[in-house]
Amino acid sequence: MSRDLRALRRLMGTGRAAAVVAFVCAFPSGARAETAEEFYRGKTVHVLAGFDAAGAAGFLVQLIATHLGEHLPGRPTVVPQFMPGGGSIVEANYLYNVAPKDGTYIGTLFDNLPTIQVLDPGGVKFDARRFTIIGSVNRGENGAMAIRADSPAQTIEQAKQTVVMEAVTGPGTTGFSISNAMNKLIGTRFKLVMGYSGGGAMLRAFEQQEIAAVMLDYNSFLRDSPAMINSRLMRFMFQVGDEPDARIADVPMLQSAATTPEVRDIFMFLSASRRLGKPIVAPPGIPADRADALRRAWQDMLRDPAFITDAAKIGSRVEPRSADQVFKAIRETIDVDPAIARKASDFVANAN
C-alpha cells in the first residue's frame, strides 16, 4: 500500500471530513482546465456580418478581423465571414443556433434586430437578450434619408404628394420599418424596392438613378458617397435618432413629422436601434473564461491607437460601450410598452 493511501485511510478513520477534503485537494489528479490562451492558440476566430462586404457593417467587420487577434490570448487568426440576407436575421439565426458555442464565432448584431424580435418574430430564431454580449464600438449613429436632387420630393411634406422609390434590403431593416410606418401613419408615398444586398448595392442604385432614396447611417454616406454629397446630387430629407447630429443640424428629425403624441412614440420606438451602435455578440452558452477573454480583447482593441486610426478612415467613431451597457439597451428595447409594440408591429414586415 502506498504511503499516500495509508495516510488517507488514517484521516478517514478520524471522521474529520474537513481533513479528508484538504488531503484530497493537496493531491490533484493531474487534470487541468485548458486556459483561454491555450484554447485560442492556433485557432481561427470567425467574425460574421449580416451584410455584404461593401457596406458599413462589412467594412467594420474587416477592421475587427484585422485588429482583434492581436489582443486575444494565444493570438488566433481572425477572419471575416459575410452572410447577407433578411436584414441580418440570417446571420443572427446562424450565430444563435448553428455556430459552435466555443468562442470561435462572434458577429455583428444588427441594430434593428431587438426591435424585430418584438414586432415581427416570425423569422427570428433567437432571443437577443441571451446572446453572449461582447461590447460595442460606439453608442450609435444617426440614420438619414438621402434623396436625389432631381427627385420631385425633397421634404417629408412633398413625399406625401409623389411616389418616392426607396432601396431597402428587406423587411426588418430600419429603412423598411420607418418608411412603411411613415406611409401608414402620416401619408408619405415611399415605394420600397427590396432585395438589395447591402449599403453598397443601394448606393450604386441611387447613383445610377434606379431609385431616388435610401436610408443608412449618416457616416456611411460620408464615407461612401462624398462625391454625390459634394456635388449636391445627394441631399437629406430627415434624420433618425434621439437627438440631431450636429453635422446636419438643419435636417429635421423624423419625430418632428409626427402628427400625434402616439405617432411620435411609435417613431421613437422604431428609431431605438440608433442606441445600439455596432454591438458584437457570441452565441449563448460559450465558456465563461472565453467570454471574458473576448470582452477584454474587445476593450483593449478599442483603446488601441492603431484601431482608432483605422476606424476613423472608414468613418466609425470609437466610443467603447461595455457588455452591460449593450445588454441594457437591448433589454429596454425588448421590454417596450406592449401597447406601442402592438401598434408598431404592423410596420415591420408588411408593406401593403
C-alpha positions, 0 to 999 in steps of 0.5 A: 500500500502506498504511503499516500493511501495509508495516510488517507485511510488514517484521516478517514478513520478520524471522521474529520471530513474537513481533513479528508477534503484538504488531503484530497485537494493537496493531491490533484489528479493531474487534470487541468482546465485548458486556459483561454490562451491555450484554447485560442492558440492556433485557432481561427476566430470567425467574425460574421456580418449580416451584410455584404462586404461593401457596406458599413457593417462589412467594412467594420467587420474587416477592421475587427478581423484585422485588429482583434487577434492581436489582443486575444490570448494565444493570438488566433487568426481572425477572419471575416465571414459575410452572410447577407440576407433578411436584414441580418436575421440570417446571420443572427439565426446562424450565430444563435443556433448553428455556430459552435458555442466555443468562442470561435464565432462572434458577429455583428448584431444588427441594430434593428434586430431587438426591435424585430424580435418584438414586432415581427418574430416570425423569422427570428430564431433567437432571443437577443437578450441571451446572446453572449454580449461582447461590447460595442464600438460606439453608442450609435449613429444617426440614420438619414434619408438621402434623396436625389436632387432631381427627385420631385420630393425633397421634404417629408411634406412633398413625399406625401404628394409623389411616389418616392422609390426607396432601396431597402434590403428587406423587411426588418431593416430600419429603412423598411420599418420607418418608411412603411410606418411613415406611409401608414401613419402620416401619408408619405408615398415611399415605394420600397424596392427590396432585395438589395444586398447591402449599403453598397448595392443601394448606393450604386442604385441611387447613383445610377438613378434606379431609385431616388432614396435610401436610408443608412447611417449618416457616416456611411454616406460620408464615407461612401458617397462624398462625391454625390454629397459634394456635388449636391446630387445627394441631399437629406430629407430627415434624420433618425435618432434621439437627438440631431447630429450636429453635422446636419443640424438643419435636417429635421428629425423624423419625430418632428413629422409626427402628427400625434403624441402616439405617432411620435412614440411609435417613431421613437420606438422604431428609431431605438436601434440608433442606441445600439451602435455596432454591438458584437455578440457570441452565441449563448452558452460559450465558456465563461473564461472565453467570454471574458477573454473576448470582452477584454480583447474587445476593450483593449482593441478599442483603446488601441491607437492603431484601431482608432486610426483605422476606424476613423478612415472608414468613418466609425467613431470609437466610443467603447460601450461595455457588455452591460451597457449593450445588454441594457439597451437591448433589454429596454428595447425588448421590454417596450410598452406592449401597447406601442409594440402592438401598434408598431408591429404592423410596420415591420414586415408588411408593406401593403 
